[in-house]
Amino acid sequence: MLQFASAQVVVAQDTLRLSHGEFLAIVKQYHPLAFKYRLENQIAKAEVQQARGYFDPVLSAKDGKKTIDGVDYYQESNVGLEIPTWYGVSLSGSYNNIEGQRLNNSDTRGGLYQFGVTVPLAKGLLFDQQRALLQQARAALQMTAAEQQLLTNALFRDAETTYWDWVRYYEIYRLQTQAVDINVKRLDMIKRTFDYGERAAIDTTEALAQLRSYELEQEDAYLQFLKATAELSLFLWKDQYQPFDLRQPIVPTDELVASEAFKSYPLLITKLNTTNLNAHLSLVYYQQKGSFLETERRLKWQSFLPKLDFTYNFFNKEGYQSEYFPLFHNNYQYGLKLEIPVFLRQARAGYQMAKAKIGQNQMDLTLKEQELQVKISNYSNEVQNYNAQINLAGRNLENYQRLLQGEEARYGNGESSLFLINSRQNKLIEAQEKVIELRFKFLKGYAELKYLAESF
């Protein structure tokens, strides 16, 4: 809540000061979006852990009994362990003990050990859904990390631009306040010279009109500064996601001209022009998305293969000597299961869609790469051009200052008029505002370049 009572921001003990570095630290530490982006990364890591769970061993146990009219049909206890592997082969082992008066013919009375293996001979041998889900989760983790860093950079870029925009309006407000102070003193001087009979009455009227004009400009500048302060407050948060309540006047510590960007921009441009573009996080996102989609294509290709699974179980009764070899001589069970889709329409459609998605992603990657190159080029040219304009505008500003000083000297000698002085001063203020605007545009372009560079 902004509650500034007047258009006069007095820098006193109750006025808060906020530097550029302090502001960005607050955004990084307390802004809800920054927390949200970190949580997205945690979710992606949890999804990888969840996909790894498909390869966790499964331990099972069962105990049961059936009795009717005093007849014990069966009493059964079973403990088993199943171990899925990365290569699609599933290992299993169990111990089963069953006793009773009414057992099924296929049941083996007493204790029985079982060791088995299930092998996919076609579909699922080289690739299966479990492996695909884990690979996709890993790719999604990299995609999420890249995306959340890009979003975090965008948050900091917007915050930094908002801060310098706030500084811009504060400097314009100070400039208008200085103009008001100068014209208050000028009006007082002209009134005294009029009382001495040295100036005409029309000069006091013109000085007053000029003062009122600057006071209007000051009020408007103050309103713009309040709006910029309100925009800045959107980035100011406290613990527990509570917005910062601005009840005191707040002013910036830093000035536009004091930014380190004016010295460091050549190195930043050199860094951007010499860094491998493929390492940029926006491209890494599409590269990892390509890996994600390629995994989906490989999985869809498996649908063309027949499902042919072979299962072998070795048995050994409790208390009997084991006979392991030959495998198909005694104490064994095997099965062979075959499934073949007749028309393969679902497989063909899925595979075509997977390939189309890969093509779309490749086009997105190419477009993003071109977009990055254009952005780097445009913002580099923009920053360099605005820096040159600032230098030109600064030299022009010195000329306007000399013209105003010369006109004031001529006015003191009776060779000029108050109208010409006001005209010179108006031109000077316009030139000063122009320099402020150019500095802000430079820093806005620099922020774009800065966070492009931090995305490598």
C-alpha positions in Angstrom: 0.0 0.0 0.0 1.5 3.3 -1.1 0.5 6.2 1.2 2.7 9.1 0.3 0.9 12.2 1.5 2.4 14.9 -0.7 4.4 15.5 -3.9 7.4 16.3 -1.9 9.5 13.2 -1.2 11.8 14.4 1.6 14.8 12.1 2.1 14.8 11.9 5.9 15.2 9.3 8.6 11.7 7.8 7.9 12.5 7.4 4.1 13.5 4.0 3.0 16.4 3.6 0.6 16.7 0.6 -1.7 19.7 -0.2 -3.8 19.8 -2.3 -7.0 21.6 -5.2 -5.3 19.3 -5.2 -2.2 16.3 -5.3 -4.5 17.5 -8.2 -6.6 18.4 -10.1 -3.4 14.9 -9.6 -2.1 13.4 -10.9 -5.3 15.7 -13.9 -5.3 15.0 -14.8 -1.7 11.3 -14.0 -1.2 9.4 -13.7 -4.5 6.8 -16.5 -4.8 7.6 -17.2 -8.4 11.2 -17.9 -7.5 10.0 -20.5 -4.9 7.5 -21.9 -7.5 10.3 -22.5 -10.0 12.4 -24.3 -7.4 9.5 -26.5 -6.5 9.0 -27.5 -10.2 12.6 -28.8 -10.2 11.9 -30.8 -7.0 8.8 -32.3 -8.7 10.8 -33.3 -11.7 13.4 -35.0 -9.5 10.6 -36.9 -7.7 9.3 -38.1 -11.1 12.7 -39.6 -11.9 12.7 -41.4 -8.6 9.1 -42.6 -9.3 10.2 -44.0 -12.7 13.1 -45.8 -11.0 10.5 -47.5 -8.8 9.5 -49.7 -11.7 12.7 -51.5 -11.3 12.4 -52.1 -7.5 12.2 -55.7 -6.3 8.8 -56.8 -5.0 8.6 -58.9 -1.9 5.3 -60.7 -1.4 3.8 -63.0 1.2 0.6 -64.9 1.6 -1.0 -67.1 4.2 -4.4 -68.8 4.0 -6.5 -71.7 5.2 -9.9 -73.2 4.2 -12.0 -75.5 6.5 -15.6 -76.7 5.9 -17.5 -79.1 8.2 -14.3 -80.1 10.0 -12.5 -80.9 6.8 -9.2 -79.0 6.2 -9.3 -78.3 2.5 -5.9 -76.6 2.5 -3.5 -74.5 4.6 -1.0 -72.6 2.5 1.9 -70.2 3.2 3.9 -68.5 0.5 6.8 -66.0 0.4 8.1 -64.7 -3.0 10.5 -62.2 -4.4 10.4 -60.7 -8.0 13.3 -58.7 -9.4 12.7 -56.7 -12.6 15.9 -55.8 -14.5 16.9 -53.0 -16.9 17.1 -55.4 -19.9 13.5 -56.6 -19.6 14.3 -59.9 -17.9 12.4 -60.6 -14.8 13.8 -62.9 -12.1 11.7 -64.6 -9.4 12.0 -66.9 -6.4 9.5 -68.2 -3.9 8.9 -70.8 -1.2 5.4 -72.3 -1.0 4.1 -74.8 1.7 0.7 -76.3 1.3 -1.1 -79.1 3.3 -4.7 -80.3 3.3 -7.2 -83.0 2.6 -8.7 -81.5 -0.6 -5.8 -80.2 -2.6 -6.0 -79.6 -6.4 -4.2 -82.1 -8.6 -1.8 -79.4 -9.7 -0.8 -78.5 -6.1 2.4 -80.0 -4.7 2.0 -81.1 -1.0 4.7 -79.9 1.4 7.4 -77.3 0.9 8.4 -76.2 -2.6 11.1 -73.9 -3.7 10.8 -72.1 -7.0 13.4 -70.1 -9.0 12.3 -68.6 -12.3 13.1 -66.2 -15.2 10.9 -64.5 -17.7 12.5 -63.3 -20.9 10.8 -61.2 -23.7 12.1 -62.6 -27.0 10.7 -60.0 -29.3 8.7 -57.0 -28.0 10.3 -55.6 -24.9 13.6 -57.3 -25.3 15.6 -54.2 -26.5 13.2 -51.6 -25.1 10.1 -51.5 -23.0 7.7 -49.1 -21.2 9.6 -49.1 -17.9 12.9 -48.2 -19.5 11.1 -45.6 -21.6 9.4 -44.0 -18.6 12.8 -43.7 -16.8 14.6 -42.2 -19.8 11.7 -39.8 -20.3 11.7 -38.7 -16.7 15.4 -38.0 -16.9 14.9 -35.9 -20.1 12.0 -34.2 -18.4 14.2 -33.3 -15.5 16.7 -31.6 -17.8 13.9 -29.9 -19.6 12.4 -28.6 -16.4 15.7 -27.4 -15.0 16.3 -25.5 -18.3 12.8 -24.1 -18.4 12.7 -23.0 -14.7 16.1 -21.3 -15.0 14.8 -19.4 -18.1 11.7 -18.4 -16.2 13.8 -17.4 -13.2 16.0 -15.3 -15.5 12.9 -13.7 -17.0 11.7 -12.8 -13.5 15.1 -11.2 -12.6 15.2 -9.4 -15.9 11.7 -7.9 -15.4 12.6 -7.0 -11.8 15.8 -5.3 -12.9 14.1 -3.4 -15.7 11.3 -2.3 -13.2 14.0 -1.1 -10.7 15.7 1.1 -13.4 12.3 2.3 -14.6 11.6 3.4 -11.0 15.0 5.2 -10.8 14.3 6.9 -14.1 11.0 8.4 -12.8 12.6 9.4 -9.6 15.4 11.2 -11.4 12.9 13.0 -13.6 10.9 14.0 -10.5 14.1 15.4 -8.9 14.9 17.3 -12.1 11.4 18.9 -12.1 11.8 19.7 -8.4 15.1 21.4 -9.1 13.4 23.4 -11.8 10.7 24.5 -9.4 13.3 25.5 -6.8 15.2 27.6 -9.4 12.1 29.3 -10.6 11.0 30.1 -7.0 14.3 31.9 -6.5 14.0 33.6 -9.9 10.5 34.9 -9.1 11.7 36.2 -5.8 14.7 38.0 -7.4 12.5 39.5 -10.1 10.0 40.7 -7.5 12.8 42.5 -5.6 14.1 44.1 -8.8 10.6 45.2 -9.7 10.3 46.8 -6.2 13.5 48.7 -7.0 12.0 49.8 -10.3 14.5 47.9 -12.4 12.1 45.4 -14.0 8.7 45.7 -15.6 5.6 44.2 -13.9 5.1 41.9 -16.9 8.4 40.1 -15.9 6.9 39.1 -12.5 3.8 37.7 -14.3 5.9 35.8 -16.8 8.1 34.4 -14.0 5.0 33.3 -12.0 3.5 31.6 -15.1 6.7 29.8 -15.7 6.8 28.6 -12.1 3.3 27.3 -12.3 4.2 25.5 -15.4 7.1 23.7 -13.7 4.9 22.9 -10.7 2.5 21.1 -13.0 5.4 19.2 -14.5 6.6 18.4 -11.0 3.1 17.0 -10.0 3.0 14.9 -13.1 6.5 13.6 -12.5 5.6 12.7 -9.0 2.5 10.8 -10.2 4.6 8.8 -12.6 7.1 8.1 -9.8 4.2 6.8 -7.6 3.1 4.5 -10.4 6.6 3.2 -10.9 6.8 2.6 -7.1 3.6 0.6 -7.2 5.0 -1.5 -10.0 8.2 -2.0 -8.0 6.2 -3.2 -5.0 5.0 -6.2 -7.0 8.5 -7.6 -6.7 8.9 -6.9 -2.9 7.9 -9.7 -0.7 8.6 -10.9 2.9 8.7 -14.3 4.6 5.7 -16.6 4.2 4.9 -15.1 0.8 3.6 -11.9 2.4 3.7 -8.7 0.2 5.8 -5.9 1.5 3.5 -3.1 2.7 5.0 0.2 1.7 3.7 2.8 4.1 6.8 4.9 4.2 8.3 6.9 1.3 10.9 4.9 -0.5 13.6 6.2 -2.9 16.4 4.5 -4.8 20.0 4.5 -3.7 21.5 4.0 -7.1 21.5 6.4 -10.0 21.2 5.4 -13.7 24.6 6.8 -14.5 26.3 4.9 -11.7 25.4 1.5 -13.1 28.3 -0.9 -13.8 26.7 -1.8 -17.0 28.2 1.2 -18.8 31.7 -0.3 -18.1 31.0 -4.0 -18.5 28.8 -4.1 -21.6 31.7 -4.7 -24.1 32.8 -7.8 -22.2 29.2 -9.0 -22.1 28.8 -8.6 -25.8 32.1 -10.4 -26.5 31.0 -13.3 -24.2 27.7 -13.7 -26.1 29.4 -13.7 -29.5 32.0 -16.3 -28.5 29.8 -18.7 -26.5 28.5 -21.9 -28.2 24.9 -21.1 -29.0 23.9 -24.8 -28.5 24.6 -24.5 -24.8 21.9 -21.9 -24.3 19.2 -23.2 -22.0 16.3 -22.4 -24.4 18.0 -24.7 -26.9 18.9 -27.3 -24.3 15.2 -27.5 -23.5 14.3 -28.4 -27.1 17.3 -30.8 -27.3 16.1 -32.6 -24.2 12.6 -32.6 -25.5 14.0 -34.2 -28.7 15.4 -37.0 -26.4 12.1 -37.3 -24.7 10.3 -37.7 -28.1 12.9 -40.1 -29.5 12.3 -42.4 -26.5 8.6 -42.3 -27.3 9.4 -43.2 -31.0 11.5 -46.1 -29.9 8.7 -47.3 -27.6 6.1 -47.0 -30.4 8.4 -49.0 -32.7 8.2 -51.9 -30.3 4.5 -52.1 -31.1 5.3 -53.5 -34.5 6.9 -56.6 -32.9 5.0 -59.6 -31.7 4.8 -60.2 -28.0 6.7 -63.4 -27.4 7.6 -64.1 -23.7 9.4 -67.2 -22.4 9.1 -68.2 -18.8 11.1 -70.9 -17.0 10.7 -72.0 -13.4 12.9 -74.5 -11.6 11.3 -76.4 -8.6 12.8 -78.3 -5.7 10.8 -80.0 -3.0 11.8 -79.4 0.6 13.9 -82.2 1.9 14.8 -83.5 -1.6 18.2 -83.3 -3.3 18.4 -80.7 -6.0 18.9 -81.6 -9.6 19.7 -78.5 -11.6 20.7 -80.0 -14.9 19.6 -80.7 -17.5 17.1 -77.8 -17.2 14.3 -79.6 -19.1 14.7 -83.0 -17.5 12.9 -82.8 -14.2 11.4 -80.4 -11.6 10.6 -77.6 -14.1 7.9 -75.6 -15.7 8.0 -73.5 -18.8 5.7 -71.4 -20.8 5.7 -69.6 -24.2 3.2 -66.8 -24.8 2.6 -65.2 -28.3 0.5 -62.2 -29.2 0.4 -60.7 -32.7 -1.7 -57.7 -33.7 -3.4 -58.5 -37.0 -3.6 -55.1 -38.8 -1.1 -53.0 -36.7 -3.2 -49.9 -37.2 -2.7 -48.7 -33.7 1.1 -49.3 -34.0 1.4 -47.5 -37.3 -0.6 -44.5 -36.1 1.3 -44.2 -32.9 4.7 -44.4 -34.7 3.7 -41.8 -37.3 2.5 -39.4 -34.6 5.8 -39.9 -32.7 7.8 -39.1 -35.8 5.7 -36.0 -36.5 6.3 -34.7 -33.0 10.1 -35.1 -33.5 9.8 -33.1 -36.7 7.9 -30.4 -35.0 10.4 -30.2 -32.2 13.3 -30.0 -34.7 11.5 -27.0 -36.4 11.0 -25.4 -33.0 14.7 -25.9 -32.2 15.7 -24.3 -35.5 13.4 -21.3 -35.0 14.5 -20.8 -31.4 18.2 -20.8 -32.5 17.5 -18.2 -35.2 15.5 -16.2 -32.7 18.4 -16.3 -30.2 20.9 -15.1 -32.9 18.6 -12.2 -33.8 18.1 -11.2 -30.2 21.8 -11.2 -29.4 22.5 -9.2 -32.5 19.6 -6.7 -31.9 20.3 -6.1 -28.2 24.0 -5.8 -28.8 23.4 -3.2 -31.4 20.8 -1.5 -29.2 23.2 -1.2 -26.2 26.1 0.1 -28.3 23.8 2.6 -30.1 22.2 3.9 -27.0 25.7 4.3 -25.4 26.8 6.4 -28.4 23.5 8.4 -28.2 24.2 9.1 -24.5 27.6 10.4 -25.2 26.2 12.7 -27.9 23.3 13.8 -25.7 25.7 14.5 -22.9 27.8 16.8 -25.1 24.6 18.5 -26.3 23.5 19.0 -22.7 26.7 20.9 -21.9 25.9 23.2 -24.8 22.4 23.9 -23.5 23.9 24.7 -20.1 26.3 27.2 -21.6 23.5 28.8 -23.6 21.4 29.2 -20.4 24.3 30.6 -18.4 25.0 33.1 -21.3 21.4 34.1 -21.5 21.3 34.7 -17.7 24.4 36.9 -18.0 22.9 38.9 -20.8 19.6 39.3 -18.8 21.6 40.6 -15.9 23.2 43.2 -18.3 19.8 44.2 -19.6 20.4 42.7 -23.1 18.0 39.8 -22.9 14.5 38.9 -21.7 12.9 36.5 -19.2 11.2 34.8 -22.2 14.5 33.8 -23.7 15.8 32.6 -20.3 12.7 30.4 -19.9 13.1 29.1 -23.4 16.7 28.2 -22.8 15.8 26.5 -19.5 13.0 24.5 -21.1 15.5 23.2 -23.7 18.0 22.3 -21.0 15.4 20.3 -19.1 14.3 18.5 -22.3 17.9 17.6 -22.9 18.4 16.4 -19.3 15.2 14.2 -19.6 16.5 12.9 -22.9 19.7 11.7 -21.3 17.8 10.0 -18.5 15.6 8.3 -21.1 18.6 7.1 -23.1 20.3 5.8 -19.9 17.2 3.8 -19.0 16.8 2.4 -22.5 20.5 1.4 -22.4 20.0 -0.4 -19.1 16.9 -2.1 -20.3 18.7 -3.5 -23.3 21.7 -4.5 -21.1 19.3 -6.5 -18.8 18.1 -8.4 -21.9 21.7 -9.2 -22.8 22.7 -10.0 -19.3 20.0 -12.7 -18.8 20.6 -14.1 -22.3 24.2 -14.6 -21.2 23.2 -16.2 -17.9 21.2 -18.8 -19.8 24.3 -20.5 -21.1 
